[in-house]
Amino acid sequence: MERRHREEHFVARVGWLRAAVLGANDGIVSTASLIVGVAAASGRAEVLLAGAAGLAAGALSMAAGEYVSVSSQADTERADITREKAEIDADPAEELRALASIYEDRGVPADLARQVATALHEKDALAAHVRDELGIYEHTEARPLVAAGASALTFAVGAALPLATAALVPEPAISLWVTLLSLIFLAVLGAVGARAGGAPVLRAVLRVTFWGAVAMAVTAVVGMLFGAVVA
């Protein structure tokens, strides 16, 4: 019985993984920073109110931002595909030559490159040009709703972690506990994101915890200096 060769490639996860990691990271860092800054100048009630408002506003903002930006990417991709189709219809011979030259540039002998380009043109010329000339692939194409949903959901989950911490720990130690546990949450997020994307774990963990610590430290200092809510 013939066995089919199957491989798992992490690039297929790029569309949702980027938005998910960004959302969770931003949810933890922004909400923890907000809580630490407010806690430096206020009590638990003000901390929880500011944190809840930050969670709601941040999740909606992330969703809107992802949807708009990814929609712009999708619009650009569609415009390029439409333009490419018009060029193929107007001069298929020239487009065939252009496709063959792409394969030649990648190291395929000229005669074989021409044969491959001809075969692909006969099957689906537009698909061949979209893939090999424009560099648009099914597993990396822009999906606005997926990106917006992943970003909003993971932001809310990330923001809920420091918010829950602030609600449960003793009031005088809110800043300390939120800072420590948020750094742990960030380290876990970095490790999970790296594992999901097949990237080095230690580098991702160090990157997210370092910048998270910087953000919280700066906000705490501003909160202590000005005695005001810093968003």
N, CA, C and O of each residue as an XYZ file, in Angstrom:
924
protein
N       0.853     -1.200      0.000
C       0.000      0.000      0.000
C       0.890      1.251      0.000
O       1.830      1.345      0.790
N       0.600      2.185     -0.862
C       1.410      3.391     -0.977
C       1.149      4.328      0.191
O       0.001      4.607      0.534
N       2.215      4.804      0.789
C       2.095      5.729      1.899
C       2.362      7.152      1.416
O       3.341      7.410      0.716
N       1.485      8.059      1.796
C       1.634      9.452      1.392
C       2.575     10.167      2.351
O       2.490     10.010      3.569
N       3.459     10.941      1.781
C       4.416     11.707      2.585
C       3.726     12.952      3.134
O       3.202     13.778      2.387
N       3.742     13.063      4.466
C       3.080     14.213      5.095
C       4.075     14.932      6.002
O       4.841     14.299      6.728
N       4.053     16.244      5.949
C       4.903     17.060      6.795
C       4.064     18.131      7.461
O       3.077     18.609      6.902
N       4.472     18.500      8.661
C       3.797     19.592      9.368
C       4.663     20.839      9.291
O       5.830     20.820      9.682
N       4.087     21.920      8.787
C       4.823     23.169      8.669
C       4.133     24.230      9.515
O       2.926     24.444      9.398
N       4.909     24.893     10.369
C       4.336     25.858     11.299
C       3.891     27.140     10.625
O       3.123     27.904     11.210
N       4.354     27.397      9.401
C       3.977     28.630      8.717
C       2.473     28.707      8.479
O       1.924     29.797      8.319
N       1.801     27.548      8.454
C       0.353     27.543      8.257
C      -0.382     28.185      9.423
O      -1.557     28.531      9.301
N       0.300     28.348     10.557
C      -0.332     28.938     11.736
C      -0.113     30.441     11.846
O      -0.622     31.080     12.767
N       0.633     30.998     10.921
C       1.035     32.396     11.049
C      -0.167     33.324     11.172
O      -0.148     34.249     11.983
N      -1.210     33.092     10.382
C      -2.351     33.998     10.342
C      -2.968     34.253     11.702
O      -3.193     35.404     12.077
N      -3.247     33.176     12.454
C      -3.882     33.353     13.757
C      -2.881     33.436     14.896
O      -3.157     34.078     15.908
N      -1.713     32.795     14.752
C      -0.757     32.771     15.853
C      -0.208     34.158     16.144
O      -0.071     34.530     17.309
N       0.109     34.929     15.114
C       0.631     36.282     15.325
C      -0.372     37.133     16.090
O      -0.017     37.807     17.057
N      -1.646     37.097     15.644
C      -2.667     37.896     16.305
C      -2.920     37.424     17.735
O      -3.145     38.239     18.628
N      -2.883     36.106     17.952
C      -3.139     35.562     19.281
C      -2.034     35.938     20.260
O      -2.314     36.377     21.375
N      -0.790     35.769     19.851
C       0.335     36.113     20.730
C       0.361     37.609     20.999
O       0.579     38.030     22.135
N       0.140     38.417     19.966
C       0.116     39.863     20.141
C      -0.994     40.270     21.097
O      -0.786     41.104     21.978
N      -2.182     39.679     20.923
C      -3.307     40.031     21.780
C      -3.061     39.661     23.229
O      -3.275     40.479     24.123
N      -2.611     38.433     23.472
C      -2.362     37.994     24.846
C      -1.250     38.804     25.492
O      -1.365     39.217     26.646
N      -0.177     39.029     24.750
C       0.942     39.807     25.284
C       0.502     41.222     25.641
O       0.822     41.726     26.717
N      -0.230     41.855     24.735
C      -0.691     43.221     24.979
C      -1.678     43.258     26.131
O      -1.681     44.200     26.924
N      -2.527     42.221     26.226
C      -3.489     42.169     27.324
C      -2.812     42.098     28.671
O      -3.198     42.806     29.602
N      -1.796     41.243     28.787
C      -1.070     41.111     30.052
C      -0.295     42.383     30.366
O      -0.416     42.942     31.457
N       0.504     42.838     29.402
C       1.403     43.970     29.659
C       0.630     45.253     29.919
O       0.899     45.946     30.899
N      -0.332     45.581     29.049
C      -1.030     46.856     29.200
C      -1.872     46.889     30.464
O      -1.890     47.897     31.171
N      -2.574     45.787     30.758
C      -3.423     45.768     31.951
C      -2.587     45.716     33.220
O      -2.895     46.407     34.191
N      -1.533     44.909     33.226
C      -0.660     44.849     34.396
C       0.003     46.202     34.626
O       0.089     46.664     35.764
N       0.470     46.836     33.562
C       1.092     48.149     33.699
C       0.103     49.172     34.234
O       0.440     49.992     35.088
N      -1.118     49.115     33.725
C      -2.160     50.029     34.189
C      -2.443     49.807     35.670
O      -2.551     50.764     36.437
N      -2.563     48.538     36.072
C      -2.862     48.211     37.465
C      -1.722     48.646     38.378
O      -1.961     49.231     39.435
N      -0.485     48.365     37.976
C       0.666     48.748     38.789
C       0.751     50.263     38.927
O       1.032     50.775     40.011
N       0.511     50.981     37.836
C       0.549     52.435     37.885
C      -0.524     53.017     38.774
O      -0.264     53.945     39.540
N      -1.734     52.481     38.681
C      -2.836     52.967     39.500
C      -2.627     52.580     40.958
O      -2.891     53.375     41.859
N      -2.151     51.352     41.191
C      -1.942     50.880     42.556
C      -0.907     51.716     43.286
O      -0.937     51.816     44.513
N       0.009     52.316     42.537
C       1.027     53.152     43.166
C       0.441     54.435     43.741
O       1.085     55.110     44.543
N      -0.795     54.774     43.328
C      -1.386     56.037     43.776
C      -2.807     55.891     44.310
O      -3.381     56.870     44.787
N      -3.395     54.683     44.242
C      -4.803     54.510     44.610
C      -5.012     53.195     45.345
O      -4.066     52.459     45.627
N      -6.298     52.916     45.651
C      -6.663     51.698     46.347
C      -7.188     50.630     45.412
O      -7.158     50.786     44.192
N      -7.684     49.513     46.010
C      -8.128     48.370     45.217
C      -9.304     48.715     44.310
O      -9.343     48.270     43.163
N     -10.258     49.495     44.799
C     -11.448     49.804     43.998
C     -11.064     50.522     42.710
O     -11.559     50.192     41.632
N     -10.181     51.502     42.831
C      -9.741     52.238     41.648
C      -8.942     51.335     40.704
O      -9.041     51.450     39.483
N      -8.157     50.446     41.288
C      -7.361     49.517     40.489
C      -8.252     48.606     39.660
O      -8.033     48.429     38.462
N      -9.263     48.026     40.310
C     -10.144     47.098     39.609
C     -10.981     47.814     38.547
O     -11.213     47.275     37.465
N     -11.428     49.017     38.859
C     -12.205     49.782     37.878
C     -11.354     50.108     36.650
O     -11.790     49.938     35.512
N     -10.134     50.578     36.905
C      -9.248     50.909     35.792
C      -8.887     49.660     34.989
O      -8.839     49.699     33.760
N      -8.634     48.551     35.689
C      -8.276     47.310     35.003
C      -9.410     46.778     34.145
O      -9.185     46.334     33.019
N     -10.642     46.820     34.679
C     -11.792     46.333     33.917
C     -12.033     47.203     32.689
O     -12.321     46.699     31.604
N     -11.910     48.510     32.873
C     -12.084     49.413     31.733
C     -10.997     49.170     30.694
O     -11.265     49.183     29.492
N      -9.771     48.948     31.158
C      -8.679     48.664     30.231
C      -8.886     47.370     29.476
O      -8.564     47.285     28.291
N      -9.419     46.359     30.147
C      -9.699     45.072     29.481
C     -10.710     45.252     28.357
O     -10.486     44.818     27.227
N     -11.835     45.905     28.687
C     -12.894     46.071     27.680
C     -12.421     46.926     26.505
O     -12.592     46.558     25.342
N     -11.824     48.070     26.831
C     -11.376     48.966     25.764
C     -10.264     48.340     24.941
O     -10.239     48.470     23.717
N      -9.347     47.661     25.612
C      -8.227     47.059     24.907
C      -8.654     45.945     23.975
O      -8.167     45.860     22.848
N      -9.561     45.086     24.428
C     -10.024     43.979     23.580
C     -10.710     44.506     22.322
O     -10.468     44.008     21.223
N     -11.561     45.509     22.487
C     -12.252     46.086     21.330
C     -11.265     46.802     20.407
O     -11.366     46.715     19.183
N     -10.319     47.504     21.008
C      -9.323     48.213     20.204
C      -8.452     47.245     19.410
O      -8.160     47.481     18.238
N      -8.037     46.149     20.057
C      -7.228     45.154     19.362
C      -8.001     44.533     18.207
O      -7.465     44.360     17.112
N      -9.269     44.198     18.458
C     -10.083     43.590     17.409
C     -10.242     44.539     16.225
O     -10.087     44.143     15.069
N     -10.554     45.798     16.531
C     -10.749     46.777     15.459
C      -9.454     47.006     14.690
O      -9.450     47.055     13.460
N      -8.354     47.147     15.429
C      -7.078     47.384     14.777
C      -6.651     46.235     13.888
O      -6.202     46.448     12.761
N      -6.789     45.004     14.394
C      -6.438     43.832     13.587
C      -7.328     43.734     12.358
O      -6.847     43.456     11.259
N      -8.627     43.961     12.540
C      -9.549     43.824     11.410
C      -9.225     44.836     10.311
O      -9.194     44.499      9.128
N      -8.985     46.078     10.724
C      -8.697     47.124      9.736
C      -7.381     46.849      9.023
O      -7.311     46.929      7.796
N      -6.333     46.524      9.784
C      -5.024     46.323      9.167
C      -4.995     45.090      8.273
O      -4.443     45.130      7.174
N      -5.590     43.990      8.743
C      -5.586     42.771      7.942
C      -6.527     42.910      6.738
O      -6.272     42.339      5.677
N      -7.608     43.669      6.906
C      -8.496     43.931      5.767
C      -7.762     44.718      4.688
O      -7.953     44.470      3.498
N      -6.930     45.658      5.099
C      -6.131     46.420      4.127
C      -5.190     45.483      3.372
O      -5.012     45.611      2.160
N      -4.588     44.540      4.101
C      -3.725     43.561      3.444
C      -4.516     42.714      2.462
O      -4.061     42.454      1.348
N      -5.719     42.280      2.882
C      -6.553     41.460      2.010
C      -6.962     42.234      0.759
O      -6.981     41.680     -0.340
N      -7.289     43.517      0.929
C      -7.665     44.347     -0.220
C      -6.505     44.458     -1.210
O      -6.706     44.397     -2.423
N      -5.301     44.621     -0.686
C      -4.122     44.709     -1.540
C      -3.898     43.409     -2.301
O      -3.596     43.416     -3.494
N      -4.052     42.292     -1.589
C      -3.890     40.992     -2.239
C      -4.909     40.801     -3.359
O      -4.562     40.346     -4.449
N      -6.172     41.151     -3.087
C      -7.207     41.001     -4.117
C      -6.927     41.900     -5.320
O      -7.128     41.499     -6.466
N      -6.460     43.123     -5.044
C      -6.147     44.042     -6.148
C      -5.004     43.490     -6.998
O      -5.045     43.586     -8.225
N      -4.000     42.921     -6.365
C      -2.887     42.348     -7.111
C      -3.335     41.152     -7.951
O      -2.889     40.978     -9.085
N      -4.216     40.335     -7.385
C      -4.715     39.166     -8.117
C      -5.539     39.604     -9.330
O      -5.424     39.028    -10.412
N      -6.371     40.629     -9.135
C      -7.172     41.145    -10.247
C      -6.275     41.709    -11.349
O      -6.513     41.487    -12.536
N      -5.249     42.435    -10.939
C      -4.311     43.008    -11.914
C      -3.554     41.906    -12.656
O      -3.336     41.999    -13.864
N      -3.160     40.873    -11.934
C      -2.432     39.771    -12.554
C      -3.302     39.025    -13.557
O      -2.828     38.622    -14.619
N      -4.578     38.841    -13.218
C      -5.502     38.162    -14.133
C      -5.656     38.958    -15.430
O      -5.695     38.391    -16.522
N      -5.744     40.282    -15.288
C      -5.878     41.127    -16.484
C      -4.624     41.031    -17.358
O      -4.720     41.017    -18.585
N      -3.463     40.967    -16.730
C      -2.224     40.856    -17.492
C      -2.122     39.520    -18.221
O      -1.634     39.461    -19.350
N      -2.576     38.456    -17.583
C      -2.561     37.132    -18.220
C      -3.513     37.110    -19.412
O      -3.187     36.575    -20.472
N      -4.690     37.696    -19.223
C      -5.667     37.733    -20.319
C      -5.169     38.580    -21.484
O      -5.438     38.270    -22.645
N      -4.442     39.649    -21.170
C      -3.986     40.568    -22.220
C      -2.794     40.015    -22.999
O      -2.703     40.212    -24.211
N      -1.891     39.332    -22.321
C      -0.678     38.841    -22.994
C      -0.213     37.543    -22.330
O       0.753     37.558    -21.567
N      -0.878     36.431    -22.605
C      -0.522     35.166    -21.946
C       0.891     34.684    -22.275
O       1.545     34.059    -21.441
N       1.364     34.976    -23.498
C       2.710     34.536    -23.871
C       3.771     35.231    -23.022
O       4.718     34.589    -22.565
N       3.622     36.512    -22.812
C       4.586     37.257    -21.999
C       4.538     36.795    -20.537
O       5.572     36.684    -19.879
N       3.337     36.531    -20.044
C       3.207     36.064    -18.664
C       3.799     34.665    -18.498
O       4.363     34.339    -17.453
N       3.666     33.844    -19.538
C       4.288     32.517    -19.512
C       5.813     32.652    -19.445
O       6.472     31.951    -18.677
N       6.363     33.559    -20.255
C       7.803     33.793    -20.227
C       8.252     34.290    -18.862
O       9.292     33.867    -18.358
N       7.466     35.196    -18.255
C       7.812     35.745    -16.942
C       7.814     34.651    -15.880
O       8.676     34.625    -15.001
N       6.840     33.752    -15.970
C       6.766     32.663    -14.996
C       7.956     31.718    -15.147
O       8.544     31.276    -14.160
N       8.297     31.419    -16.390
C       9.447     30.550    -16.640
C      10.734     31.186    -16.113
O      11.596     30.487    -15.580
N      10.868     32.491    -16.256
C      12.076     33.171    -15.784
C      12.180     33.122    -14.256
O      13.279     33.106    -13.701
N      11.035     33.099    -13.589
C      11.049     32.974    -12.124
C      11.667     31.643    -11.722
O      12.484     31.579    -10.803
N      11.269     30.577    -12.418
C      11.809     29.258    -12.105
C      13.291     29.164    -12.473
O      14.069     28.503    -11.785
N      13.668     29.826    -13.558
C      15.087     29.860    -13.923
C      15.914     30.548    -12.840
O      17.008     30.095    -12.504
N      15.388     31.640    -12.298
C      16.097     32.368    -11.248
C      16.267     31.517     -9.986
O      17.170     31.747     -9.182
N      15.381     30.532     -9.832
C      15.462     29.651     -8.665
C      16.367     28.447     -8.916
O      16.527     27.595     -8.042
N      16.958     28.378    -10.110
C      17.910     27.324    -10.398
C      17.431     26.232    -11.312
O      18.156     25.263    -11.533
N      16.231     26.348    -11.856
C      15.706     25.338    -12.780
C      16.271     25.601    -14.177
O      16.236     26.746    -14.628
N      16.794     24.583    -14.885
C      17.297     24.768    -16.250
C      16.235     25.401    -17.147
O      15.038     25.177    -16.962
N      16.683     26.188    -18.115
C      15.767     26.977    -18.938
C      14.706     26.125    -19.623
O      13.527     26.476    -19.581
N      15.092     25.009    -20.257
C      14.121     24.169    -20.949
C      13.083     23.594    -19.990
O      11.886     23.583    -20.281
N      13.566     23.115    -18.835
C      12.645     22.545    -17.848
C      11.748     23.620    -17.252
O      10.566     23.376    -17.010
N      12.300     24.809    -17.014
C      11.502     25.908    -16.477
C      10.372     26.257    -17.428
O       9.254     26.540    -16.996
N      10.663     26.236    -18.738
C       9.632     26.522    -19.740
C       8.564     25.440    -19.740
O       7.378     25.740    -19.883
N       8.967     24.196    -19.583
C       8.009     23.092    -19.549
C       7.106     23.181    -18.322
O       5.896     22.978    -18.412
N       7.709     23.486    -17.179
C       6.923     23.601    -15.945
C       5.934     24.758    -16.049
O       4.761     24.619    -15.703
N       6.420     25.897    -16.528
C       5.548     27.065    -16.659
C       4.397     26.780    -17.620
O       3.262     27.185    -17.368
N       4.686     26.085    -18.721
C       3.644     25.753    -19.703
C       2.595     24.835    -19.090
O       1.394     25.036    -19.274
N       3.066     23.815    -18.354
C       2.142     22.875    -17.723
C       1.254     23.571    -16.706
O       0.055     23.303    -16.638
N       1.835     24.461    -15.917
C       1.049     25.179    -14.909
C       0.086     26.165    -15.554
O      -1.019     26.371    -15.053
N       0.497     26.774    -16.661
C      -0.404     27.691    -17.372
C      -1.603     26.937    -17.920
O      -2.727     27.440    -17.893
N      -1.367     25.740    -18.414
C      -2.472     24.954    -18.977
C      -3.450     24.508    -17.890
O      -4.647     24.373    -18.143
N      -2.939     24.283    -16.691
C      -3.809     23.837    -15.602
C      -4.554     25.005    -14.961
O      -5.784     25.000    -14.896
N      -3.810     26.005    -14.487
C      -4.414     27.189    -13.841
C      -3.365     28.294    -13.816
O      -2.583     28.409    -12.872
N      -3.364     29.102    -14.869
C      -2.336     30.128    -15.008
C      -2.368     31.124    -13.861
O      -1.319     31.492    -13.332
N      -3.565     31.568    -13.467
C      -3.672     32.577    -12.422
C      -3.141     32.040    -11.095
O      -2.409     32.737    -10.393
N      -3.503     30.811    -10.752
C      -3.027     30.233     -9.491
C      -1.508     30.155     -9.466
O      -0.892     30.411     -8.432
N      -0.902     29.806    -10.588
C       0.553     29.714    -10.655
C       1.203     31.073    -10.436
O       2.199     31.175     -9.720
N       0.653     32.108    -11.039
C       1.231     33.442    -10.899
C       0.984     34.011     -9.506
O       1.852     34.676     -8.941
N      -0.197     33.751     -8.954
C      -0.486     34.221     -7.595
C       0.505     33.616     -6.598
O       1.000     34.297     -5.700
N       0.776     32.344     -6.774
C       1.676     31.642     -5.856
C       3.138     32.024     -6.082
O       3.834     32.393     -5.136
N       3.607     31.937     -7.334
C       5.042     32.049     -7.591
C       5.510     33.448     -7.976
O       6.688     33.767     -7.818
N       4.612     34.280     -8.477
C       5.010     35.646     -8.821
C       4.634     36.633     -7.724
O       5.431     37.499     -7.364
N       3.414     36.503     -7.191
C       2.970     37.422     -6.149
C       3.339     36.949     -4.749
O       3.378     37.746     -3.812
N       3.606     35.664     -4.605
C       3.972     35.141     -3.286
C       2.815     35.045     -2.323
O       3.016     35.143     -1.113
N       1.605     34.854     -2.825
C       0.418     34.728     -1.982
C       0.040     33.253     -1.905
O      -0.220     32.613     -2.923
N       0.015     32.725     -0.685
C      -0.297     31.313     -0.482
C      -1.552     31.186      0.379
O      -1.876     32.073      1.169
N      -2.241     30.077      0.208
C      -3.504     29.874      0.920
C      -3.322     29.943      2.426
O      -4.159     30.515      3.125
N      -2.226     29.359      2.941
C      -2.070     29.304      4.395
C      -1.518     30.595      4.992
O      -1.428     30.709      6.214
N      -1.148     31.572      4.161
C      -0.666     32.847      4.696
C      -1.519     34.034      4.252
O      -1.221     35.172      4.613
N      -2.567     33.790      3.481
C      -3.380     34.899      3.011
C      -4.107     35.580      4.166
O      -4.374     34.960      5.196
N      -4.424     36.862      3.984
C      -5.034     37.659      5.047
C      -6.462     37.193      5.341
O      -7.271     37.017      4.430
N      -6.757     36.995      6.635
C      -8.108     36.629      7.084
C      -8.503     37.580      8.212
O      -8.207     37.307      9.375
N      -9.163     38.688      7.889
C      -9.446     39.739      8.879
C     -10.240     39.258     10.086
O      -9.890     39.591     11.218
N     -11.295     38.486      9.874
C     -12.128     38.057     10.987
C     -11.384     37.115     11.927
O     -11.539     37.197     13.146
N     -10.580     36.227     11.364
C      -9.802     35.311     12.197
C      -8.810     36.099     13.054
O      -8.683     35.853     14.253
N      -8.117     37.039     12.435
C      -7.136     37.842     13.168
C      -7.802     38.686     14.249
O      -7.301     38.774     15.370
N      -8.936     39.308     13.910
C      -9.635     40.153     14.886
C     -10.155     39.329     16.058
O     -10.013     39.728     17.214
N     -10.752     38.187     15.763
C     -11.289     37.342     16.830
C     -10.206     36.803     17.741
O     -10.352     36.821     18.964
N      -9.113     36.321     17.150
C      -8.014     35.784     17.948
C      -7.394     36.868     18.813
O      -7.069     36.623     19.974
N      -7.228     38.057     18.262
C      -6.608     39.144     18.996
C      -7.477     39.601     20.163
O      -6.978     39.793     21.272
N      -8.781     39.776     19.916
C      -9.682     40.236     20.977
C      -9.804     39.209     22.093
O      -9.757     39.558     23.273
N      -9.962     37.942     21.720
C     -10.135     36.890     22.728
C      -8.893     36.739     23.595
O      -8.986     36.685     24.821
N      -7.742     36.672     22.961
C      -6.520     36.471     23.734
C      -6.156     37.713     24.547
O      -5.563     37.594     25.619
N      -6.502     38.907     24.051
C      -6.281     40.115     24.853
C      -7.103     40.042     26.130
O      -6.598     40.313     27.219
N      -8.373     39.673     25.991
C      -9.250     39.594     27.159
C      -8.738     38.568     28.167
O      -8.740     38.817     29.372
N      -8.300     37.416     27.667
C      -7.758     36.384     28.558
C      -6.490     36.881     29.237
O      -6.319     36.716     30.445
N      -5.603     37.488     28.459
C      -4.370     38.013     29.033
C      -4.636     39.092     30.062
O      -4.002     39.107     31.118
N      -5.561     39.996     29.778
C      -5.871     41.085     30.710
C      -6.552     40.573     31.967
O      -6.395     41.158     33.039
N      -7.306     39.490     31.850
C      -8.018     38.952     33.012
C      -7.062     38.408     34.068
O      -7.401     38.374     35.251
N      -5.874     37.983     33.653
C      -4.931     37.383     34.607
C      -4.428     38.397     35.634
O      -4.568     38.141     36.830
N      -3.849     39.534     35.236
C      -3.449     40.522     36.254
C      -4.630     41.133     36.980
O      -4.511     41.509     38.146
N      -5.770     41.237     36.308
C      -6.957     41.792     36.955
C      -7.431     40.879     38.086
O      -7.783     41.351     39.167
N      -7.438     39.572     37.831
C      -7.818     38.614     38.870
C      -6.810     38.627     40.013
O      -7.177     38.504     41.181
N      -5.567     38.775     39.671
C      -4.530     38.861     40.707
C      -4.768     40.053     41.617
O      -4.684     39.934     42.839
N      -5.068     41.212     41.015
C      -5.313     42.424     41.801
C      -6.527     42.277     42.705
O      -6.582     42.882     43.776
N      -7.500     41.478     42.281
C      -8.714     41.297     43.078
C      -8.509     40.355     44.250
O      -9.248     40.430     45.231
N      -7.513     39.460     44.172
C      -7.379     38.398     45.162
C      -6.258     38.612     46.177
O      -6.349     38.118     47.301
N      -5.222     39.325     45.812
C      -4.080     39.473     46.725
C      -4.337     40.608     47.714
O      -5.202     41.449     47.472
N      -3.598     40.645     48.827
C      -3.750     41.748     49.785
C      -3.495     43.102     49.118
O      -2.587     43.236     48.298
N      -4.295     44.092     49.473
C      -4.210     45.391     48.814
C      -2.828     46.032     48.870
O      -2.379     46.566     47.855
N      -2.125     46.004     50.017
C      -0.804     46.649     50.048
C       0.218     46.001     49.109
O       1.217     46.625     48.750
N      -0.030     44.757     48.717
C       0.946     44.042     47.889
C       0.477     43.868     46.444
O       1.011     43.028     45.719
N      -0.506     44.645     46.024
C      -1.044     44.489     44.667
C       0.045     44.671     43.614
O       0.189     43.840     42.717
N       0.799     45.739     43.717
C       1.819     46.017     42.700
C       2.834     44.886     42.609
O       3.199     44.456     41.514
N       3.290     44.404     43.767
C       4.290     43.341     43.780
C       3.755     42.059     43.166
O       4.402     41.457     42.310
N       2.569     41.640     43.605
C       2.002     40.383     43.107
C       1.658     40.464     41.624
O       1.923     39.527     40.871
N       1.077     41.567     41.210
C       0.721     41.728     39.797
C       1.973     41.706     38.928
O       1.982     41.093     37.861
N       3.016     42.366     39.377
C       4.266     42.383     38.612
C       4.864     40.987     38.497
O       5.201     40.543     37.400
N       4.997     40.294     39.624
C       5.621     38.976     39.614
C       4.815     37.962     38.800
O       5.359     37.254     37.953
N       3.504     37.906     39.072
C       2.686     36.921     38.360
C       2.541     37.262     36.882
O       2.461     36.361     36.048
N       2.507     38.542     36.550
C       2.409     38.933     35.135
C       3.671     38.522     34.380
O       3.592     38.098     33.227
N       4.818     38.642     35.014
C       6.054     38.198     34.369
C       6.039     36.691     34.150
O       6.528     36.194     33.135
N       5.467     35.967     35.119
C       5.331     34.516     34.943
C       4.362     34.216     33.803
O       4.626     33.346     32.973
N       3.237     34.939     33.762
C       2.270     34.745     32.672
C       2.925     35.023     31.321
O       2.706     34.290     30.356
N       3.731     36.085     31.256
C       4.406     36.428     30.005
C       5.405     35.351     29.599
O       5.525     35.014     28.421
N       6.124     34.814     30.588
C       7.079     33.752     30.281
C       6.370     32.526     29.719
O       6.844     31.905     28.768
N       5.231     32.186     30.315
C       4.451     31.042     29.821
C       3.940     31.327     28.417
O       3.993     30.463     27.542
N       3.443     32.548     28.205
C       2.963     32.923     26.875
C       4.072     32.833     25.844
O       3.864     32.312     24.748
N       5.255     33.341     26.191
C       6.374     33.274     25.263
C       6.731     31.844     24.919
O       7.019     31.531     23.763
N       6.713     30.972     25.921
C       7.046     29.562     25.688
C       5.989     28.881     24.824
O       6.319     28.145     23.894
N       4.724     29.129     25.132
C       3.635     28.505     24.364
C       3.645     29.000     22.925
O       3.505     28.208     21.993
N       3.812     30.321     22.739
C       3.847     30.873     21.390
C       5.011     30.335     20.581
O       4.874     30.048     19.392
N       6.166     30.199     21.236
C       7.340     29.667     20.539
C       7.135     28.206     20.165
O       7.486     27.793     19.060
N       6.575     27.428     21.071
C       6.321     26.013     20.775
C       5.317     25.866     19.635
O       5.485     25.020     18.757
N       4.271     26.697     19.654
C       3.252     26.618     18.600
C       3.815     27.001     17.243
O       3.379     26.486     16.214
N       4.790     27.910     17.246
C       5.378     28.355     15.983
C       6.672     27.667     15.625
O       7.284     27.986     14.606
N       7.110     26.706     16.466
C       8.348     25.988     16.177
C       9.593     26.834     16.315
O      10.601     26.563     15.662
N       9.542     27.871     17.166
C      10.679     28.781     17.342
C      11.416     28.460     18.646
O      10.887     27.733     19.488
N      12.636     28.995     18.824
C      13.382     28.786     20.069
C      12.620     29.334     21.275
O      12.192     30.488     21.263
N      12.450     28.526     22.303
C      11.626     28.892     23.451
C      12.309     29.938     24.321
O      11.686     30.932     24.693
N      13.584     29.731     24.650
C      14.273     30.631     25.578
C      14.305     32.064     25.066
O      14.076     33.005     25.825
N      14.587     32.226     23.787
C      14.644     33.572     23.215
C      13.298     34.274     23.332
O      13.240     35.454     23.677
N      12.210     33.551     23.043
C      10.880     34.147     23.127
C      10.532     34.518     24.562
O       9.967     35.583     24.809
N      10.865     33.647     25.506
C      10.570     33.906     26.917
C      11.312     35.149     27.403
O      10.720     36.009     28.055
N      12.592     35.247     27.092
C      13.383     36.403     27.516
C      12.866     37.693     26.891
O      12.822     38.734     27.547
N      12.477     37.621     25.631
C      12.011     38.815     24.928
C      10.738     39.381     25.557
O      10.667     40.577     25.843
N       9.736     38.533     25.773
C       8.463     39.045     26.277
C       8.554     39.453     27.742
O       7.915     40.428     28.139
N       9.322     38.743     28.552
C       9.421     39.112     29.969
C      10.227     40.395     30.151
O       9.898     41.217     31.006
N      11.271     40.571     29.362
C      12.084     41.784     29.491
C      11.260     43.027     29.191
O      11.233     43.964     29.988
N      10.585     43.038     28.034
C       9.829     44.230     27.667
C       8.603     44.415     28.546
O       8.178     45.548     28.777
N       8.028     43.331     29.037
C       6.928     43.449     29.989
C       7.391     44.100     31.283
O       6.703     44.961     31.830
N       8.563     43.687     31.774
C       9.121     44.266     32.998
C       9.415     45.755     32.815
O       9.159     46.559     33.711
N       9.952     46.114     31.654
C      10.242     47.525     31.377
C       8.957     48.351     31.395
O       8.916     49.425     31.996
N       7.911     47.855     30.738
C       6.644     48.598     30.671
C       6.046     48.799     32.055
O       5.593     49.897     32.380
N       6.039     47.757     32.869
C       5.456     47.868     34.204
C       6.287     48.765     35.106
O       5.735     49.516     35.909
N       7.606     48.698     34.984
C       8.470     49.536     35.811
C       8.266     51.015     35.500
O       8.147     51.838     36.408
N       8.227     51.344     34.214
C       8.039     52.742     33.816
C       6.695     53.263     34.296
O       6.609     54.382     34.803
N       5.638     52.461     34.140
C       4.307     52.903     34.553
C       4.228     53.076     36.058
O       3.601     54.020     36.539
N       4.856     52.173     36.815
C       4.851     52.283     38.274
C       5.545     53.566     38.723
O       5.063     54.253     39.623
N       6.676     53.887     38.097
C       7.404     55.108     38.451
C       6.567     56.343     38.158
O       6.508     57.264     38.973
N       5.912     56.367     36.986
C       5.067     57.511     36.631
C       3.910     57.639     37.611
O       3.560     58.744     38.025
N       3.309     56.492     37.985
C       2.201     56.517     38.931
C       2.621     57.070     40.275
O       1.873     57.835     40.884
N       3.806     56.700     40.757
C       4.285     57.195     42.039
C       4.649     58.686     41.976
O       4.429     59.428     42.933
N       5.199     59.104     40.856
C       5.630     60.490     40.728
C       4.463     61.460     40.633
O       4.484     62.535     41.234
N       3.443     61.072     39.871
C       2.345     61.994     39.606
C       1.081     61.681     40.380
O       0.161     62.496     40.433
N       1.032     60.484     40.988
C      -0.151     60.137     41.760
C      -1.406     60.134     40.920
O      -2.479     60.516     41.387
N      -1.269     59.693     39.654
C      -2.390     59.728     38.720
C      -2.499     58.434     37.984
O      -1.550     57.652     37.927
N      -3.670     58.203     37.411
C      -3.899     57.022     36.595
C      -3.166     57.200     35.281
O      -3.341     58.207     34.595
N      -2.355     56.230     34.935
C      -1.617     56.293     33.669
C      -2.110     55.172     32.782
O      -2.016     54.008     33.171
N      -2.639     55.477     31.591
C      -3.159     54.454     30.675
C      -2.228     54.338     29.508
O      -2.465     53.535     28.606
